[in-house]
Amino acid sequence: MRKILCFAIFLLFISCTNKAETPKGNSFSLKEVDIAIIYSKKLNNFPCLLYNATDTIKKHEEIGIVFKFDVKYNPQNNSSNCGCVIEPGLGGTNDSIKSLKILFKKGKTEMDVTKILFNKEESILLNPFEKFDKRLFDKNDFSCICFDEKKKEYIEYLNKNYLGGRVFRKVNPKNVPIFKNPDEFVTWFNNIDNQEFEVGFSNKNITSGNKFLITNFSFWFPNGFFKVLKNYNEIKIEVELDNGLILEKSRILKMV
């Protein structure tokens, strides 16, 4: 009888352990991370900040970094009986981030620059793009959000041919996906499926893994930071998850 009781407890322990490790239905998990250097570019008659991704540091340009993630989806358990199409990862993230670091390296020497990164301009380009480091931009078909200093409010600028040209509209600041620094990004990500938690904006436009997948997160260095970077030739991002998994990506940099 005692052996049977011990065996039952063992089965219960295994069942609970497996249950704890099972991803949430229709959620997504982080698979890979990517990073690149960016430099800013303003276009005439265009209200928002654009940037180009590059592996070359140009000393006359203001520079920053951009990172993005690749994800894997955890299918809904009863999807085979659903008979409908569900957007991948609509249940939010199954992961949480323990730490995120941006490093510059040369040989065994490295410098952690995570704490000095910030958002240079409160604007974001909403257009989709073809690849991480090859942004497509059509001046006759774009949408972006900027902070209007005069009116002290967020404005969305749309230039859409099918709408008859340029359109302006006020935007609720809670819907503006802009982070002040990487730490705020981590806080937001760890609460991405909690609609009551907001760090300046809601999650309503990025709750699915599919929408998170095509989103870039950009931050900027202080002016003149090139003088520091010229001593390094590699950029690296390290993301540690609470489950112990470490995602990392490095790029070799060239100086001009």
C-alpha positions as CSV (number, residue, x, y, z in Angstrom):
1,M,0.0,0.0,0.0
2,R,2.9,2.3,0.9
3,K,4.5,1.6,-2.5
4,I,1.3,2.5,-4.3
5,L,1.0,5.8,-2.4
6,C,4.6,6.7,-3.2
7,F,4.1,5.9,-6.9
8,A,0.9,8.0,-7.0
9,I,2.8,11.0,-5.4
10,F,5.5,10.5,-8.0
11,L,3.0,10.5,-10.9
12,L,1.4,13.7,-9.4
13,F,4.8,15.4,-9.2
14,I,5.6,14.5,-12.9
15,S,2.2,15.7,-14.0
16,C,2.6,19.1,-12.2
17,T,6.1,19.5,-13.5
18,N,5.0,18.9,-17.1
19,K,2.0,21.2,-16.7
20,A,4.3,24.0,-15.4
21,E,6.6,23.6,-18.4
22,T,3.8,23.5,-21.0
23,P,3.5,26.7,-23.0
24,K,0.2,28.7,-22.8
25,G,-2.2,27.9,-25.6
26,N,-1.8,30.0,-28.7
27,S,1.1,31.9,-27.2
28,F,4.6,32.7,-28.6
29,S,8.1,32.3,-27.3
30,L,11.3,34.1,-28.2
31,K,13.5,32.2,-30.6
32,E,16.3,34.5,-31.8
33,V,17.4,38.1,-31.5
34,D,19.0,40.4,-34.0
35,I,20.7,43.8,-33.7
36,A,22.2,46.5,-36.0
37,I,23.6,50.0,-35.9
38,I,21.3,52.7,-37.2
39,Y,21.8,56.3,-38.3
40,S,19.2,59.0,-38.6
41,K,17.9,60.6,-41.8
42,K,15.4,63.4,-42.3
43,L,13.5,63.8,-45.5
44,N,12.2,67.1,-46.8
45,N,8.6,67.7,-45.9
46,F,8.5,64.5,-43.9
47,P,7.6,65.0,-40.2
48,C,9.0,61.9,-38.6
49,L,12.5,60.5,-38.0
50,L,13.7,57.8,-40.4
51,Y,16.7,55.6,-40.0
52,N,18.9,53.3,-42.0
53,A,20.4,50.1,-40.6
54,T,24.1,49.5,-41.3
55,D,27.3,47.7,-40.2
56,T,29.3,50.8,-41.0
57,I,29.8,53.6,-38.5
58,K,29.9,57.0,-40.1
59,K,31.4,59.6,-37.9
60,H,29.3,62.5,-39.2
61,E,26.0,60.7,-38.5
62,E,24.0,60.5,-35.3
63,I,23.9,56.8,-34.5
64,G,21.8,54.3,-32.5
65,I,20.9,50.7,-32.4
66,V,17.8,48.6,-33.4
67,F,16.9,45.1,-32.3
68,K,14.2,42.7,-33.2
69,F,13.2,39.2,-32.3
70,D,12.2,36.0,-34.1
71,V,9.6,33.9,-32.4
72,K,8.1,30.4,-32.4
73,Y,4.5,29.8,-31.9
74,N,2.8,27.5,-29.3
75,P,-0.4,26.3,-31.2
76,Q,-3.7,26.4,-29.4
77,N,-4.4,23.0,-27.9
78,N,-7.8,22.6,-29.5
79,S,-6.9,24.3,-32.9
80,S,-7.6,21.1,-34.8
81,N,-11.3,21.2,-33.6
82,C,-11.7,24.9,-34.1
83,G,-12.4,25.1,-37.8
84,C,-11.3,28.7,-37.9
85,V,-8.1,30.7,-38.4
86,I,-6.4,32.2,-35.3
87,E,-3.6,34.7,-35.6
88,P,-0.4,33.1,-34.4
89,G,0.6,33.9,-30.8
90,L,-2.6,35.9,-30.1
91,G,-2.3,34.8,-26.4
92,G,0.8,36.9,-25.9
93,T,4.2,35.8,-24.8
94,N,5.1,32.7,-22.9
95,D,8.5,34.1,-21.9
96,S,9.7,36.8,-19.6
97,I,13.1,38.6,-19.9
98,K,15.5,38.6,-17.0
99,S,18.0,40.9,-18.5
100,L,18.9,42.7,-21.8
101,K,22.4,44.0,-22.5
102,I,23.9,45.9,-25.5
103,L,27.7,45.5,-25.6
104,F,30.5,46.9,-27.8
105,K,33.6,44.6,-28.0
106,K,37.1,44.4,-29.4
107,G,38.9,41.2,-28.5
108,K,38.4,40.5,-24.8
109,T,37.6,44.2,-24.1
110,E,33.9,45.0,-23.9
111,M,31.7,48.0,-22.8
112,D,28.1,47.8,-21.7
113,V,26.2,50.7,-23.2
114,T,22.6,49.6,-22.3
115,K,22.1,52.4,-19.7
116,I,23.0,55.3,-21.9
117,L,20.6,54.4,-24.8
118,F,17.5,56.5,-25.0
119,N,14.8,57.6,-27.5
120,K,16.1,60.6,-29.4
121,E,12.8,61.6,-30.9
122,E,9.3,60.6,-30.0
123,S,8.3,59.3,-33.4
124,I,7.8,55.9,-35.0
125,L,7.4,54.8,-38.6
126,L,4.5,52.4,-38.9
127,N,5.2,51.1,-42.4
128,P,6.0,47.4,-42.9
129,F,9.4,46.5,-44.2
130,E,10.9,43.8,-46.4
131,K,13.9,42.8,-44.3
132,F,15.5,43.8,-41.0
133,D,18.3,45.9,-42.6
134,K,16.6,46.9,-45.9
135,R,13.7,49.2,-45.1
136,L,11.3,50.1,-47.9
137,F,9.9,53.6,-47.9
138,D,7.4,55.2,-50.3
139,K,6.9,58.9,-49.7
140,N,3.4,58.6,-51.2
141,D,2.3,55.7,-49.0
142,F,3.4,55.9,-45.4
143,S,2.1,56.3,-41.9
144,C,4.0,57.6,-38.9
145,I,3.4,59.1,-35.4
146,C,5.2,62.2,-34.0
147,F,5.0,64.4,-31.0
148,D,3.9,67.9,-31.9
149,E,5.9,70.3,-29.7
150,K,3.6,73.2,-30.4
151,K,0.3,71.4,-29.6
152,K,1.9,69.1,-27.0
153,E,0.2,66.0,-28.4
154,Y,0.8,63.0,-30.6
155,I,-0.3,63.3,-34.3
156,E,-0.5,60.5,-36.8
157,Y,0.6,61.5,-40.3
158,L,-0.8,59.4,-43.2
159,N,0.0,59.9,-46.9
160,K,-2.1,57.3,-48.6
161,N,-3.1,57.5,-52.3
162,Y,-6.3,55.7,-51.6
163,L,-7.3,58.2,-49.0
164,G,-6.7,61.1,-51.4
165,G,-3.4,62.3,-50.0
166,R,-2.1,63.4,-46.7
167,V,-4.2,63.0,-43.6
168,F,-3.6,64.1,-40.0
169,R,-5.2,62.9,-36.9
170,K,-4.7,63.1,-33.1
171,V,-3.5,60.0,-31.4
172,N,-4.0,58.8,-27.8
173,P,-0.6,58.7,-26.2
174,K,-1.5,55.3,-24.6
175,N,-1.4,53.9,-28.2
176,V,2.1,55.2,-29.1
177,P,4.6,52.3,-29.0
178,I,7.7,54.3,-27.9
179,F,10.0,53.3,-25.1
180,K,12.3,55.8,-23.2
181,N,15.0,53.2,-22.8
182,P,15.7,49.4,-23.0
183,D,14.7,48.9,-19.4
184,E,11.2,50.2,-20.2
185,F,11.1,47.8,-23.1
186,V,11.8,44.8,-20.8
187,T,9.1,45.9,-18.3
188,W,6.6,46.2,-21.1
189,F,7.5,42.9,-22.7
190,N,7.2,41.1,-19.4
191,N,3.6,42.4,-19.1
192,I,2.7,42.3,-22.8
193,D,-0.4,40.1,-22.2
194,N,-1.7,42.2,-19.3
195,Q,-3.9,44.9,-20.8
196,E,-4.2,46.7,-17.4
197,F,-0.4,47.3,-17.3
198,E,0.8,50.2,-19.5
199,V,4.2,52.0,-19.7
200,G,3.0,54.9,-21.8
201,F,0.9,53.0,-24.2
202,S,-1.4,50.0,-24.6
203,N,-0.6,46.7,-26.2
204,K,-3.6,46.5,-28.4
205,N,-1.6,46.7,-31.7
206,I,1.1,44.2,-30.7
207,T,-0.4,41.5,-28.6
208,S,0.1,38.7,-31.1
209,G,3.4,37.0,-32.0
210,N,2.9,37.8,-35.6
211,K,2.8,41.6,-34.9
212,F,5.7,41.4,-32.4
213,L,7.7,39.6,-35.1
214,I,7.7,42.6,-37.5
215,T,8.4,45.2,-34.9
216,N,11.7,47.0,-34.5
217,F,12.9,48.5,-31.2
218,S,15.3,51.4,-31.7
219,F,17.3,53.6,-29.3
220,W,20.0,56.3,-29.7
221,F,23.4,57.2,-28.3
222,P,24.4,60.6,-27.0
223,N,25.8,63.1,-29.6
224,G,29.4,62.5,-30.5
225,F,29.4,58.8,-29.3
226,F,31.4,57.9,-32.4
227,K,34.5,59.0,-30.6
228,V,34.0,56.1,-28.1
229,L,32.8,53.5,-30.7
230,K,35.9,53.9,-32.9
231,N,37.8,51.9,-30.2
232,Y,35.5,48.8,-30.8
233,N,34.7,46.6,-33.8
234,E,31.8,44.5,-32.7
235,I,28.3,45.0,-31.4
236,K,26.5,42.3,-29.4
237,I,23.1,41.9,-27.8
238,E,22.5,39.4,-24.9
239,V,19.0,38.6,-23.8
240,E,18.6,36.3,-20.8
241,L,15.2,34.8,-20.2
242,D,13.8,33.7,-16.8
243,N,13.9,30.0,-18.0
244,G,17.7,30.3,-18.3
245,L,17.8,30.5,-22.1
246,I,20.2,33.1,-23.5
247,L,19.6,34.7,-26.9
248,E,22.5,36.6,-28.4
249,K,23.7,38.1,-31.7
250,S,26.9,39.8,-32.8
251,R,27.8,41.9,-35.8
252,I,31.3,43.0,-36.9
253,L,31.4,46.8,-37.5
254,K,33.4,48.8,-40.0
255,M,34.4,52.4,-39.5
256,V,34.4,55.2,-42.1
